[in-house]
Amino acid sequence: MPDEDLTVEETLARLLRLLATEAPDEAFHRLAELVEARAPGPGRETLLHALRRGAIVRTRLQRRKRREKETQALLETARGLAALRDPDEALDAIVARSRQLLGTDATYLALVDPVREDVYMRVTLGTVTRAIESVRQPVGSGVGGLIVATGEPFATRDYLTDPRITRDPAVADAVVQDGIVSMAGVPMRLGGSVIGALFVANRHERTFEREEISLLSALADHASIVIENTRLFGDAEATARRLREANAELARHGEALERASAAHERLIPMALRGADLADLVETVAEMLDAGVAAVDPDGTVVAAAARPADPAAEPPGAPDDVPPDATGAVRLGPTAWAAPIRAGGERFGHLVLDAAGPVPGTDVRILERAAQTAALLRLMERQVSVTEQRLRGELVEELLAEREPDWAAFERRARRAGSCGLDLRRPHAVAVVTADDAGRRSLLRAATGQAGRTGGLALEHGAHVVVLLPGVDPAVAARQLPEQLSRATAGRVTAGVAGPATTARELRAAHREADRCHRLLLALGREGEGATTDELGALGLILDGTSRAQVRALLAQTVTPLQRYDSEHGTDLLRTLDGYFAAGQNPRAAAKSLQLHPNTVYQRMDRIDRVLGHRRWREPEGSLSVQVALQLYRILDHIPLDDLVPG
């Protein structure tokens, strides 16, 4: 039967066969042309719809196949790293892994030549010319030389125009020939020395994020391990050649190296599969037969394991004498060591080891490698956390937006977000915070850290930072947040707090109440404090039980006549009245603070009597109304009446 005579059912069957056999694009294009050539009608529309759906299925199948290939590539990289017998193969795997993870056009690994004292290319991937593969440059020149000289990560959007780079003409020509525009690199360290650099490059402008630099730094640390192990194996072979008679010593040394290799074979797969930090600690404790603990920078023990041979013993605690700039393991005592958990310039704490006896050097190096693996795990955990924070942040942004959300659609989005969504089964305190002496980004980072301790969330909304704290009493949050965030940002933090909220609608309302409370604190001159509306004293009680009409009426009876009189006669009755109450209703004290003669204050008080038409403002009941009116008048300079008194 000719193709153009196929029925709808036969055409659908052919589409399914093409999908099942992963047919080439041309086959799908031919089928699409046949369908488009059909006469208009329900059958043609059904087939067009089926083709569109088929295209989606085909795209998903291709994506799944690509992911399978990427997973296979990761497993092959893990085997290359774990073997360590062929350093070139391991370094090639690291370079390929770097290019794959960061999605760049090219990747290079450069090493320092200790003889010529310059930097040369060891491994390149993604180059299109041979010139760049043979680049050598002095320390301090170019990107690689600059990284080796400073020992710090470096990134540039445009290599040829960046004024920070000292360019060797020959190297610059090689870069131009290869089409490279942007690049980023990190140092490779061995102990306290920089032995090379790992960097990635693109043939277009690109800004590299800090998380990408940190991940590249972790991979550079693994490249350093490969080079270190190469050196160790070389030393072992040289010792074997020189000291054939010392077979026993050589055997012990070989056993130690095999132990290090076996440890590395266990650690790398843990990093690649994203193991839990507690699993890593238990594995290291088992490998070294020692107590091991992972400790956060603030001294909190996040995971610990006792020595397997003596499980009744206490696992180690937080170290208290580790130098903050340590780049390798530090000895804490005859049987204790601590290795920094770091990726590039970022620190995540320490991995602490406490053994039954003196710790061999190989075990110290295993501890350092385990610390590097822990850093990679922390980076991966943070990437997951960032994704979850972004999803929750999008939900909260929609919830707090000026326009009320479509609640049915919002509930569906929240359910689709699953574990990344908001868990409103727990009551949430909502805080609106600002810091007068710190940037908003710094405040957001500090607030994110505090919220994370309770499983909460911090995000920028408008000109403020909004913090959601599940399971935290609003009054407690109002006391603690300004103090905690002020310490972290070195600025005065003001926090308006409301809640608790247990539904999305309540959360939205609590945010508006917290924002109102925050603005009241600023208007009252209470920067650096935190409060709920209930804690604003008499003013909070008055605002909570009044209406806009009552506020306008109070101002019309007290402040407005004096304001009008001052405007018409060029007097200063309103400021005098404010100073009189600020001085405890003592005219002479008010005259001193206002820098006026006492008689002038008395004369103005008499004029206030005439303008208001009574002297009740001097008596206790009347003075309270006037003082409240003055405070409301000052607040309305900062907050519109409609926002000050909702509803």
Salt bridges, closest charged atoms under 4 A:
ASP3 OD1 - ARG14 NH2 3.04
GLU22 OE1 - LYS65 NZ 3.34
ASP25 OD1 - ARG58 NH1 2.65
GLU45 OE2 - ARG44 NH1 3.78
ASP88 OD1 - ARG122 NH2 2.36
ASP113 OD2 - ARG136 NH2 2.69
ASP118 OD2 - ARG116 NE 3.81
ASP118 OD1 - ARG136 NH2 2.97
ASP162 OD2 - ARG164 NH2 2.80
ASP178 OD2 - ARG203 NH2 2.99
GLU205 OE1 - ARG157 NH2 2.79
GLU212 OE2 - ARG206 NH2 2.69
ASP235 OD2 - ARG231 NH1 3.12
GLU249 OE1 - ARG252 NH2 2.56
GLU258 OE2 - ARG85 NH2 3.10
GLU286 OE1 - ARG266 NH2 3.65
ASP289 OD2 - ARG307 NH2 3.48
ASP296 OD1 - ARG378 NH2 3.21
ASP298 OD2 - ARG453 NH2 3.81
GLU346 OE2 - ARG382 NH1 2.18
ASP363 OD1 - ARG259 NH1 2.84
GLU381 OE1 - ARG378 NE 3.59
GLU394 OE2 - ARG390 NH1 3.18
GLU394 OE1 - ARG413 NH2 3.94
GLU397 OE1 - HIS461 ND1 3.09
GLU398 OE1 - ARG413 NH1 2.35
GLU404 OE2 - ARG505 NH1 3.86
ASP423 OD1 - ARG425 NE 2.78
ASP436 OD2 - ARG492 NE 2.81
GLU460 OE2 - ARG440 NH1 3.36
GLU460 OE1 - ARG441 NH1 3.12
GLU483 OE2 - ARG487 NH1 3.19
ASP515 OD1 - HIS464 ND1 3.44
ASP515 OD2 - ARG519 NE 3.60
GLU529 OE1 - ARG526 NE 2.85
ASP572 OD2 - ARG575 NE 2.81
ASP578 OD2 - ARG634 NH1 2.91
ASP606 OD1 - ARG618 NH2 3.34
ASP609 OD2 - ARG615 NH1 3.04
ASP609 OD2 - ARG618 NH2 2.70
ASP642 OD1 - ARG548 NH1 3.55
ASP643 OD2 - ARG519 NH2 3.05
